Protein backbone atom coordinates (compact mmCIF):
# COMPACT_ATOMS: atom_id res chain seq x y z
CA UNK A 1 0.00 0.00 0.00
CA UNK A 2 2.78 2.40 0.92
CA UNK A 3 4.68 1.50 -2.23
CA UNK A 4 1.55 2.05 -4.29
CA UNK A 5 1.03 5.48 -2.72
CA UNK A 6 4.60 6.49 -3.44
CA UNK A 7 4.22 5.27 -7.01
CA UNK A 8 1.12 7.42 -7.52
CA UNK A 9 2.77 10.47 -6.05
CA UNK A 10 6.04 9.86 -7.93
CA UNK A 11 5.97 12.71 -10.49
CA UNK A 12 4.95 15.36 -7.96
CA UNK A 13 7.49 14.17 -5.42
CA UNK A 14 10.18 14.14 -8.10
CA UNK A 15 9.49 17.74 -9.11
CA UNK A 16 9.41 18.96 -5.52
CA UNK A 17 12.56 16.99 -4.68
CA UNK A 18 14.34 18.46 -7.71
CA UNK A 19 13.30 21.96 -6.68
CA UNK A 20 14.55 21.39 -3.15
CA UNK A 21 17.86 19.97 -4.37
CA UNK A 22 18.34 22.86 -6.82
CA UNK A 23 17.58 25.38 -4.08
CA UNK A 24 20.08 23.68 -1.76
CA UNK A 25 22.85 23.63 -4.38
CA UNK A 26 22.13 27.24 -5.40
CA UNK A 27 22.22 28.51 -1.82
CA UNK A 28 25.45 26.63 -1.15
CA UNK A 29 27.45 27.94 -4.12
CA UNK A 30 25.50 31.16 -4.75
CA UNK A 31 23.52 31.76 -7.94
CA UNK A 32 26.51 33.00 -9.95
CA UNK A 33 26.16 30.49 -12.77
CA UNK A 34 22.55 31.58 -13.21
CA UNK A 35 23.49 35.27 -13.04
CA UNK A 36 26.07 34.78 -15.81
CA UNK A 37 23.57 32.86 -17.95
CA UNK A 38 20.92 35.57 -17.66
CA UNK A 39 23.42 38.40 -17.95
CA UNK A 40 25.24 37.30 -21.10
CA UNK A 41 22.04 37.31 -23.14
CA UNK A 42 21.01 40.63 -21.67
CA UNK A 43 24.43 42.09 -22.52
CA UNK A 44 24.23 40.80 -26.10
CA UNK A 45 20.76 42.20 -26.68
CA UNK A 46 21.68 45.60 -25.27
CA UNK A 47 24.94 45.62 -27.25
CA UNK A 48 23.03 45.15 -30.51
CA UNK A 49 20.56 47.84 -29.55
CA UNK A 50 23.34 50.32 -28.73
CA UNK A 51 25.35 49.58 -31.88
CA UNK A 52 22.33 50.36 -34.01
CA UNK A 53 21.85 53.64 -32.19
CA UNK A 54 25.53 54.56 -32.42
CA UNK A 55 25.64 53.94 -36.16
CA UNK A 56 22.26 55.57 -36.84
CA UNK A 57 23.86 58.20 -39.09
CA UNK A 58 25.72 55.60 -41.19
CA UNK A 59 22.69 53.28 -41.38
CA UNK A 60 20.51 56.21 -42.41
CA UNK A 61 22.78 57.01 -45.36
CA UNK A 62 23.15 53.37 -46.49
CA UNK A 63 19.61 52.07 -46.05
CA UNK A 64 17.37 55.16 -45.87
CA UNK A 65 18.95 57.60 -48.36
CA UNK A 66 17.43 61.05 -48.79
CA UNK A 67 18.39 64.40 -50.24
CA UNK A 68 17.84 65.88 -46.78
CA UNK A 69 20.35 64.63 -44.17
CA UNK A 70 17.95 65.28 -41.29
CA UNK A 71 15.23 63.24 -43.03
CA UNK A 72 17.67 60.36 -43.51
CA UNK A 73 18.59 60.45 -39.82
CA UNK A 74 14.93 60.62 -38.79
CA UNK A 75 14.14 57.55 -40.92
CA UNK A 76 17.07 55.70 -39.35
CA UNK A 77 16.12 56.48 -35.76
CA UNK A 78 12.50 55.84 -36.74
CA UNK A 79 13.43 52.30 -37.78
CA UNK A 80 15.19 52.03 -34.43
CA UNK A 81 11.89 52.98 -32.80
CA UNK A 82 9.85 50.60 -34.96
CA UNK A 83 11.59 47.64 -33.34
CA UNK A 84 10.14 48.80 -30.03
CA UNK A 85 6.64 48.28 -31.38
CA UNK A 86 7.48 44.57 -31.36
CA UNK A 87 8.62 44.60 -27.75
CA UNK A 88 5.09 44.49 -26.26
CA UNK A 89 4.29 41.54 -28.56
CA UNK A 90 7.51 39.84 -27.49
CA UNK A 91 6.61 40.58 -23.88
CA UNK A 92 3.20 38.95 -24.30
CA UNK A 93 4.44 35.85 -26.15
CA UNK A 94 7.80 35.21 -24.48
CA UNK A 95 6.64 36.50 -21.07
CA UNK A 96 3.72 34.06 -21.08
CA UNK A 97 6.06 31.36 -22.37
CA UNK A 98 8.37 31.99 -19.38
CA UNK A 99 5.43 31.47 -17.00
CA UNK A 100 4.20 28.36 -18.81
CA UNK A 101 7.28 26.52 -20.12
CA UNK A 102 9.85 28.01 -17.76
CA UNK A 103 12.42 30.80 -17.49
CA UNK A 104 15.14 28.67 -19.09
CA UNK A 105 13.06 27.86 -22.18
CA UNK A 106 12.15 31.51 -22.73
CA UNK A 107 15.74 32.73 -22.25
CA UNK A 108 17.10 30.19 -24.74
CA UNK A 109 14.51 31.10 -27.37
CA UNK A 110 14.98 34.86 -26.97
CA UNK A 111 18.74 34.76 -27.55
CA UNK A 112 18.26 32.56 -30.64
CA UNK A 113 15.83 35.06 -32.18
CA UNK A 114 18.19 37.93 -31.37
CA UNK A 115 21.05 36.16 -33.17
CA UNK A 116 18.93 35.84 -36.33
CA UNK A 117 18.09 39.56 -36.30
CA UNK A 118 21.72 40.53 -35.74
CA UNK A 119 22.89 38.30 -38.59
CA UNK A 120 20.39 39.94 -40.95
CA UNK A 121 21.65 43.44 -40.14
CA UNK A 122 25.29 42.34 -40.41
CA UNK A 123 24.94 40.90 -43.91
CA UNK A 124 22.12 42.88 -45.58
CA UNK A 125 23.36 44.73 -48.72
CA UNK A 126 22.81 48.50 -48.93
CA UNK A 127 19.99 50.37 -50.67
CA UNK A 128 22.32 51.14 -53.56
CA UNK A 129 22.92 47.42 -54.10
CA UNK A 130 19.43 45.89 -53.78
CA UNK A 131 17.08 48.87 -53.62
CA UNK A 132 13.92 48.86 -51.50
CA UNK A 133 14.60 45.35 -50.19
CA UNK A 134 17.48 46.75 -48.11
CA UNK A 135 15.47 48.99 -45.73
CA UNK A 136 12.72 46.35 -45.56
CA UNK A 137 15.21 43.70 -44.43
CA UNK A 138 16.66 46.08 -41.84
CA UNK A 139 13.18 46.80 -40.49
CA UNK A 140 12.36 43.06 -40.30
CA UNK A 141 15.66 42.43 -38.50
CA UNK A 142 14.95 45.21 -36.00
CA UNK A 143 11.46 43.80 -35.44
CA UNK A 144 12.93 40.37 -34.66
CA UNK A 145 15.37 41.97 -32.24
CA UNK A 146 12.56 43.96 -30.64
CA UNK A 147 10.44 40.82 -30.26
CA UNK A 148 13.36 39.00 -28.63
CA UNK A 149 14.20 41.86 -26.28
CA UNK A 150 10.55 42.08 -25.28
CA UNK A 151 10.78 38.70 -23.59
CA UNK A 152 14.34 39.02 -22.30
CA UNK A 153 13.82 41.36 -19.33
CA UNK A 154 10.93 39.45 -17.78
CA UNK A 155 12.49 36.00 -18.03
CA UNK A 156 16.01 37.13 -17.08
CA UNK A 157 14.88 39.18 -14.08
CA UNK A 158 12.54 36.44 -12.83
CA UNK A 159 15.35 33.94 -13.29
CA UNK A 160 17.83 36.04 -11.26
CA UNK A 161 15.37 36.89 -8.48
CA UNK A 162 14.11 33.34 -8.06
CA UNK A 163 17.65 31.99 -7.70
CA UNK A 164 18.66 34.69 -5.17
CA UNK A 165 18.32 34.94 -1.42
CA UNK A 166 15.27 37.03 -0.45
CA UNK A 167 17.46 39.63 1.30
CA UNK A 168 19.75 40.04 -1.72
CA UNK A 169 17.23 40.28 -4.54
CA UNK A 170 18.08 43.92 -5.23
CA UNK A 171 21.77 43.12 -5.56
CA UNK A 172 21.38 40.10 -7.85
CA UNK A 173 18.61 41.63 -9.99
CA UNK A 174 20.72 44.75 -10.49
CA UNK A 175 23.20 42.67 -12.50
CA UNK A 176 20.58 43.06 -15.22
CA UNK A 177 21.65 46.72 -15.42
CA UNK A 178 25.30 46.14 -14.63
CA UNK A 179 25.58 43.98 -17.74
CA UNK A 180 23.89 46.75 -19.72
CA UNK A 181 26.79 48.90 -18.57
CA UNK A 182 29.19 46.20 -19.75
CA UNK A 183 27.39 46.14 -23.10
CA UNK A 184 27.73 49.92 -23.32
CA UNK A 185 31.47 49.69 -22.65
CA UNK A 186 31.87 47.04 -25.33
CA UNK A 187 29.64 48.82 -27.87
CA UNK A 188 31.19 52.24 -27.30
CA UNK A 189 34.69 50.77 -27.22
CA UNK A 190 34.22 48.92 -30.50
CA UNK A 191 32.65 52.01 -32.10
CA UNK A 192 35.42 54.32 -30.87
CA UNK A 193 38.13 51.91 -32.06
CA UNK A 194 36.58 51.53 -35.51
CA UNK A 195 36.04 55.27 -35.94
CA UNK A 196 39.66 55.87 -34.89
CA UNK A 197 41.44 53.28 -37.07
CA UNK A 198 39.18 53.45 -40.13
CA UNK A 199 38.54 56.29 -42.53
CA UNK A 200 34.98 57.61 -43.00
CA UNK A 201 34.78 55.74 -46.30
CA UNK A 202 35.88 52.44 -44.74
CA UNK A 203 33.53 52.90 -41.78
CA UNK A 204 30.59 53.56 -44.09
CA UNK A 205 31.45 50.73 -46.47
CA UNK A 206 32.13 47.84 -44.10
CA UNK A 207 33.41 49.00 -40.69
CA UNK A 208 29.95 49.30 -39.15
CA UNK A 209 29.27 45.66 -40.09
CA UNK A 210 32.28 44.60 -38.00
CA UNK A 211 30.62 46.21 -34.97
CA UNK A 212 27.49 44.10 -35.47
CA UNK A 213 29.65 41.04 -36.19
CA UNK A 214 31.19 41.29 -32.70
CA UNK A 215 27.71 40.88 -31.22
CA UNK A 216 27.03 37.97 -33.54
CA UNK A 217 30.10 36.16 -32.17
CA UNK A 218 28.83 36.49 -28.59
CA UNK A 219 25.47 34.88 -29.40
CA UNK A 220 26.49 31.20 -29.64
CA UNK A 221 28.34 31.43 -26.32
CA UNK A 222 25.24 32.83 -24.61
CA UNK A 223 23.01 30.22 -26.24
CA UNK A 224 25.25 27.38 -25.02
CA UNK A 225 25.45 28.70 -21.45
CA UNK A 226 21.69 29.16 -21.24
CA UNK A 227 21.07 25.64 -22.52
CA UNK A 228 23.10 24.26 -19.58
CA UNK A 229 21.34 26.04 -16.68
CA UNK A 230 18.74 24.67 -14.25
CA UNK A 231 15.20 25.93 -13.96
CA UNK A 232 14.40 28.04 -10.88
CA UNK A 233 13.07 26.26 -7.76
CA UNK A 234 10.14 28.71 -7.51
CA UNK A 235 8.95 27.90 -11.02
CA UNK A 236 9.35 24.15 -10.47
CA UNK A 237 7.15 24.43 -7.41
CA UNK A 238 4.29 26.27 -9.12
CA UNK A 239 4.63 23.92 -12.09
CA UNK A 240 3.78 21.08 -9.73
CA UNK A 241 1.07 22.99 -7.84
CA UNK A 242 -0.68 24.64 -10.80
CA UNK A 243 0.31 23.10 -14.13
CA UNK A 244 -2.56 24.87 -15.98
CA UNK A 245 -1.81 28.58 -16.20
CA UNK A 246 -3.23 31.70 -17.84
CA UNK A 247 -0.58 34.32 -16.96
CA UNK A 248 -1.57 36.97 -19.53
CA UNK A 249 -5.22 36.92 -18.51
CA UNK A 250 -4.30 36.97 -14.81
CA UNK A 251 -2.00 39.98 -15.26
CA UNK A 252 -4.56 41.96 -17.27
CA UNK A 253 -7.51 41.14 -15.01
CA UNK A 254 -6.06 40.74 -11.51
CA UNK A 255 -2.87 42.77 -11.80
CA UNK A 256 -3.84 45.61 -14.13
CA UNK A 257 -3.38 48.36 -11.52
CA UNK A 258 0.07 47.11 -10.58
CA UNK A 259 0.87 46.80 -14.28
CA UNK A 260 -0.04 50.43 -15.01
CA UNK A 261 1.90 51.72 -12.00
CA UNK A 262 4.92 49.62 -12.97
CA UNK A 263 4.85 51.15 -16.47
CA UNK A 264 4.90 54.58 -14.85
CA UNK A 265 7.79 53.60 -12.56
CA UNK A 266 9.99 52.69 -15.51
CA UNK A 267 9.10 55.76 -17.63
CA UNK A 268 11.52 58.33 -16.18
CA UNK A 269 14.47 55.97 -15.89
CA UNK A 270 14.13 54.64 -19.43
CA UNK A 271 13.68 58.11 -20.95
CA UNK A 272 16.79 59.36 -19.15
CA UNK A 273 18.68 56.23 -20.18
CA UNK A 274 17.85 56.50 -23.87
CA UNK A 275 18.27 60.27 -24.14
CA UNK A 276 21.47 60.68 -22.13
CA UNK A 277 23.20 57.41 -22.99
CA UNK A 278 22.04 55.95 -26.28
CA UNK A 279 21.21 59.20 -28.12
CA UNK A 280 24.13 61.20 -26.72
CA UNK A 281 26.79 60.11 -29.28
CA UNK A 282 24.47 61.25 -32.10
CA UNK A 283 23.69 64.47 -30.20
CA UNK A 284 27.38 65.17 -29.57
CA UNK A 285 28.20 64.55 -33.21
CA UNK A 286 25.31 66.47 -34.81
CA UNK A 287 24.59 69.26 -32.30
CA UNK A 288 27.90 69.85 -30.49
CA UNK A 289 30.22 69.05 -33.42
CA UNK A 290 32.31 66.71 -31.25
CA UNK A 291 34.27 64.06 -33.18
CA UNK A 292 32.73 60.61 -33.42
CA UNK A 293 35.56 58.93 -31.50
CA UNK A 294 35.22 61.37 -28.60
CA UNK A 295 31.43 61.03 -28.52
CA UNK A 296 31.78 57.25 -28.20
CA UNK A 297 34.27 57.72 -25.36
CA UNK A 298 31.56 59.62 -23.50
CA UNK A 299 29.23 56.65 -23.85
CA UNK A 300 32.04 54.34 -22.73
CA UNK A 301 32.45 56.38 -19.53
CA UNK A 302 28.70 56.07 -18.92
CA UNK A 303 28.86 52.32 -19.41
CA UNK A 304 31.78 51.89 -17.04
CA UNK A 305 30.04 53.91 -14.36
CA UNK A 306 26.78 52.00 -14.79
CA UNK A 307 28.58 48.65 -14.74
CA UNK A 308 30.22 49.44 -11.39
CA UNK A 309 27.43 51.40 -9.69
CA UNK A 310 24.30 49.40 -10.62
CA UNK A 311 25.01 46.67 -8.06
CA UNK A 312 25.84 49.34 -5.46
CA UNK A 313 22.38 50.85 -5.78
CA UNK A 314 20.83 47.39 -5.95
CA UNK A 315 22.47 46.64 -2.60
CA UNK A 316 21.30 49.99 -1.19
CA UNK A 317 17.75 49.09 -2.22
CA UNK A 318 18.05 45.85 -0.22
CA UNK A 319 19.20 47.78 2.83
CA UNK A 320 17.17 51.02 2.75
CA UNK A 321 14.18 50.05 0.60
CA UNK A 322 13.62 50.20 -3.13
CA UNK A 323 11.00 52.94 -3.01
CA UNK A 324 13.16 55.32 -0.99
CA UNK A 325 16.26 54.84 -3.15
CA UNK A 326 14.33 55.12 -6.43
CA UNK A 327 12.32 58.22 -5.43
CA UNK A 328 15.46 60.16 -4.48
CA UNK A 329 17.21 59.03 -7.68
CA UNK A 330 14.32 60.09 -9.92
CA UNK A 331 14.07 63.52 -8.31
CA UNK A 332 17.79 64.17 -8.81
CA UNK A 333 17.56 62.89 -12.39
CA UNK A 334 14.68 65.18 -13.31
CA UNK A 335 16.36 68.22 -11.77
CA UNK A 336 19.82 67.61 -13.26
CA UNK A 337 18.99 66.93 -16.92
CA UNK A 338 18.55 70.59 -17.95
CA UNK A 339 21.75 71.85 -16.25
CA UNK A 340 23.75 69.06 -17.92
CA UNK A 341 22.52 70.02 -21.40
CA UNK A 342 23.22 73.68 -20.64
CA UNK A 343 26.76 72.81 -19.57
CA UNK A 344 27.35 70.78 -22.74
CA UNK A 345 26.19 73.62 -24.97
CA UNK A 346 28.16 76.34 -23.17
CA UNK A 347 31.34 74.23 -23.07
CA UNK A 348 31.03 71.76 -26.01
CA UNK A 349 34.35 70.07 -25.29
CA UNK A 350 35.39 66.45 -24.84
CA UNK A 351 36.24 66.95 -21.15
CA UNK A 352 32.76 68.39 -20.50
CA UNK A 353 31.16 65.46 -22.32
CA UNK A 354 33.13 62.91 -20.28
CA UNK A 355 32.22 64.63 -17.00
CA UNK A 356 28.54 64.79 -17.87
CA UNK A 357 28.46 61.18 -19.04
CA UNK A 358 30.10 59.98 -15.80
CA UNK A 359 27.32 61.73 -13.84
CA UNK A 360 24.77 60.21 -16.22
CA UNK A 361 26.13 56.73 -15.50
CA UNK A 362 25.70 57.20 -11.75
CA UNK A 363 22.14 58.50 -12.14
CA UNK A 364 21.13 55.70 -14.53
CA UNK A 365 22.48 53.18 -12.02
CA UNK A 366 20.61 54.89 -9.19
CA UNK A 367 17.34 54.80 -11.14
CA UNK A 368 17.56 51.43 -12.84
CA UNK A 369 19.47 49.52 -10.14
CA UNK A 370 16.47 49.06 -7.79
CA UNK A 371 13.82 48.66 -10.52
CA UNK A 372 14.17 44.97 -11.53
CA UNK A 373 13.75 43.68 -7.96
CA UNK A 374 10.99 46.22 -7.30
CA UNK A 375 8.99 45.00 -10.29
CA UNK A 376 9.66 41.37 -9.35
CA UNK A 377 8.24 42.08 -5.86
CA UNK A 378 5.00 43.37 -7.39
CA UNK A 379 4.03 40.19 -9.25
CA UNK A 380 3.66 36.67 -7.78
CA UNK A 381 5.70 33.80 -9.21
CA UNK A 382 2.86 32.44 -11.38
CA UNK A 383 2.66 35.65 -13.44
CA UNK A 384 6.07 37.20 -12.73
CA UNK A 385 7.56 36.63 -16.19
CA UNK A 386 4.52 38.11 -17.93
CA UNK A 387 4.10 41.01 -15.49
CA UNK A 388 7.77 41.99 -15.64
CA UNK A 389 7.91 41.72 -19.43
CA UNK A 390 4.72 43.70 -20.06
CA UNK A 391 5.37 46.53 -17.60
CA UNK A 392 9.01 47.06 -18.57
CA UNK A 393 8.56 46.77 -22.33
CA UNK A 394 5.42 48.83 -22.66
CA UNK A 395 7.17 51.59 -20.75
CA UNK A 396 10.40 51.29 -22.73
CA UNK A 397 8.41 51.33 -25.98
CA UNK A 398 6.36 54.39 -25.04
CA UNK A 399 9.01 56.46 -23.30
CA UNK A 400 12.39 55.08 -24.42
CA UNK A 401 12.25 53.48 -27.86
CA UNK A 402 11.02 56.57 -29.63
CA UNK A 403 13.01 58.97 -27.44
CA UNK A 404 15.75 59.52 -30.08
CA UNK A 405 13.06 60.28 -32.68
CA UNK A 406 11.10 62.52 -30.32
CA UNK A 407 14.07 64.59 -29.15
CA UNK A 408 15.47 64.86 -32.70
CA UNK A 409 12.11 66.26 -33.78
CA UNK A 410 11.91 68.52 -30.69
CA UNK A 411 15.29 70.07 -31.49
CA UNK A 412 14.23 70.73 -35.10
CA UNK A 413 10.78 72.06 -34.10
CA UNK A 414 11.91 74.36 -31.28
CA UNK A 415 15.36 75.26 -32.54
CA UNK A 416 16.63 74.61 -28.99
CA UNK A 417 19.47 72.20 -28.33
CA UNK A 418 18.18 71.94 -24.74
CA UNK A 419 14.86 70.36 -25.82
CA UNK A 420 15.83 66.78 -24.83
CA UNK A 421 16.00 67.80 -21.16
CA UNK A 422 12.33 68.85 -21.18
CA UNK A 423 11.34 65.35 -22.21
CA UNK A 424 13.42 63.84 -19.41
CA UNK A 425 11.91 66.16 -16.78
CA UNK A 426 8.31 65.30 -17.73
CA UNK A 427 8.90 61.54 -17.66
CA UNK A 428 10.78 61.76 -14.35
CA UNK A 429 7.75 63.48 -12.81
CA UNK A 430 5.49 60.68 -14.10
CA UNK A 431 7.73 58.10 -12.45
CA UNK A 432 7.91 59.88 -9.09
CA UNK A 433 4.11 59.95 -8.93
CA UNK A 434 3.90 56.26 -9.93
CA UNK A 435 6.49 55.22 -7.31
CA UNK A 436 4.63 57.05 -4.55
CA UNK A 437 1.30 55.48 -5.56
CA UNK A 438 2.82 52.02 -5.86
CA UNK A 439 4.51 52.35 -2.48
CA UNK A 440 1.20 53.15 -0.80
CA UNK A 441 -0.48 50.28 -2.61
CA UNK A 442 2.21 47.78 -1.61
CA UNK A 443 2.01 48.79 2.06
CA UNK A 444 -1.69 47.98 2.14
CA UNK A 445 -1.62 44.91 -0.10
CA UNK A 446 -1.38 41.33 1.24
CA UNK A 447 2.00 39.67 0.72
CA UNK A 448 2.25 37.14 -2.10
DATA-V865877 format. One record per backbone hydrogen bond with DSSP energy under -1.0 kcal/mol. NH is the residue of the N-H (numbers start at 0). CO is the residue of the C=O. If there is no record, write none. Layout:
BEGIN
NH&CO ; NH&CO
END
This chain:
BEGIN
4&0 ; 5&1 ; 6&2 ; 7&3 ; 8&4 ; 12&8 ; 13&9 ; 14&10 ; 15&11 ; 16&12 ; 17&13 ; 18&14 ; 19&15 ; 20&16 ; 21&17 ; 22&18 ; 23&19 ; 24&20 ; 25&21 ; 26&22 ; 27&23 ; 28&24 ; 29&25 ; 34&30 ; 35&31 ; 36&32 ; 37&33 ; 38&34 ; 39&35 ; 41&37 ; 42&38 ; 43&39 ; 44&40 ; 45&41 ; 46&42 ; 47&43 ; 48&44 ; 49&45 ; 50&46 ; 51&47 ; 52&48 ; 53&49 ; 54&50 ; 55&52 ; 58&54 ; 59&55 ; 60&56 ; 61&57 ; 62&58 ; 63&59 ; 71&67 ; 72&68 ; 73&69 ; 74&70 ; 75&71 ; 76&72 ; 77&73 ; 78&74 ; 79&75 ; 80&76 ; 81&77 ; 82&78 ; 83&80 ; 84&81 ; 89&85 ; 90&86 ; 91&87 ; 92&88 ; 93&89 ; 94&90 ; 95&91 ; 96&92 ; 97&93 ; 98&94 ; 99&95 ; 100&96 ; 101&96 ; 105&101 ; 106&102 ; 107&103 ; 108&104 ; 109&105 ; 110&106 ; 111&107 ; 112&108 ; 113&109 ; 114&110 ; 115&111 ; 116&112 ; 117&113 ; 118&114 ; 119&115 ; 120&116 ; 121&117 ; 122&118 ; 123&119 ; 126&61 ; 129&125 ; 130&126 ; 132&129 ; 133&130 ; 135&131 ; 136&132 ; 137&133 ; 138&134 ; 139&135 ; 140&136 ; 141&137 ; 142&138 ; 143&139 ; 144&140 ; 145&141 ; 146&142 ; 147&143 ; 148&144 ; 149&145 ; 151&147 ; 152&148 ; 154&150 ; 155&151 ; 156&152 ; 157&153 ; 158&154 ; 159&155 ; 160&156 ; 161&157 ; 167&164 ; 171&167 ; 172&168 ; 173&169 ; 174&171 ; 175&172 ; 176&173 ; 177&173 ; 178&174 ; 180&176 ; 181&177 ; 182&178 ; 183&179 ; 184&180 ; 185&181 ; 186&182 ; 187&183 ; 188&184 ; 189&185 ; 190&186 ; 191&187 ; 192&188 ; 193&189 ; 194&190 ; 195&191 ; 196&192 ; 197&193 ; 202&198 ; 203&199 ; 204&200 ; 205&201 ; 206&201 ; 207&202 ; 209&205 ; 210&206 ; 211&207 ; 212&208 ; 213&209 ; 215&211 ; 216&212 ; 217&213 ; 218&214 ; 221&217 ; 222&218 ; 223&219 ; 224&220 ; 225&221 ; 226&222 ; 227&224 ; 235&231 ; 236&232 ; 237&233 ; 238&234 ; 239&235 ; 240&236 ; 241&237 ; 249&245 ; 250&246 ; 251&247 ; 252&248 ; 253&249 ; 254&249 ; 258&254 ; 259&255 ; 260&256 ; 261&257 ; 262&258 ; 263&259 ; 264&260 ; 265&261 ; 266&262 ; 269&265 ; 270&266 ; 271&267 ; 272&268 ; 273&269 ; 274&270 ; 275&271 ; 276&272 ; 277&272 ; 278&273 ; 282&278 ; 283&279 ; 284&280 ; 285&281 ; 286&282 ; 287&282 ; 289&283 ; 294&290 ; 295&291 ; 296&292 ; 297&293 ; 298&294 ; 299&295 ; 300&296 ; 301&297 ; 302&298 ; 303&299 ; 304&300 ; 305&301 ; 306&302 ; 307&303 ; 308&304 ; 309&305 ; 312&308 ; 313&309 ; 314&310 ; 315&311 ; 316&312 ; 317&313 ; 318&314 ; 319&315 ; 324&320 ; 325&321 ; 326&322 ; 327&323 ; 328&324 ; 329&325 ; 330&326 ; 331&327 ; 332&328 ; 333&329 ; 334&330 ; 335&331 ; 336&332 ; 339&335 ; 340&336 ; 341&337 ; 342&338 ; 343&339 ; 344&340 ; 345&341 ; 346&342 ; 348&346 ; 352&348 ; 353&349 ; 354&350 ; 355&351 ; 356&352 ; 357&353 ; 358&354 ; 359&355 ; 360&356 ; 361&357 ; 362&358 ; 363&359 ; 364&360 ; 365&361 ; 366&362 ; 367&363 ; 368&364 ; 373&369 ; 374&370 ; 375&371 ; 376&372 ; 378&374 ; 382&379 ; 386&382 ; 387&383 ; 388&384 ; 389&385 ; 390&386 ; 391&387 ; 392&388 ; 393&389 ; 394&390 ; 395&391 ; 396&392 ; 397&393 ; 398&394 ; 399&395 ; 400&395 ; 402&399 ; 405&401 ; 406&402 ; 407&403 ; 408&404 ; 409&405 ; 410&406 ; 411&407 ; 412&408 ; 413&409 ; 414&410 ; 418&415 ; 420&417 ; 421&418 ; 422&418 ; 423&419 ; 424&420 ; 425&421 ; 426&422 ; 427&423 ; 428&424 ; 429&425 ; 430&426 ; 431&427 ; 432&428 ; 433&429 ; 434&430 ; 435&431 ; 436&432 ; 437&433 ; 438&434 ; 439&435 ; 440&436 ; 441&437 ; 442&438 ; 443&439
END
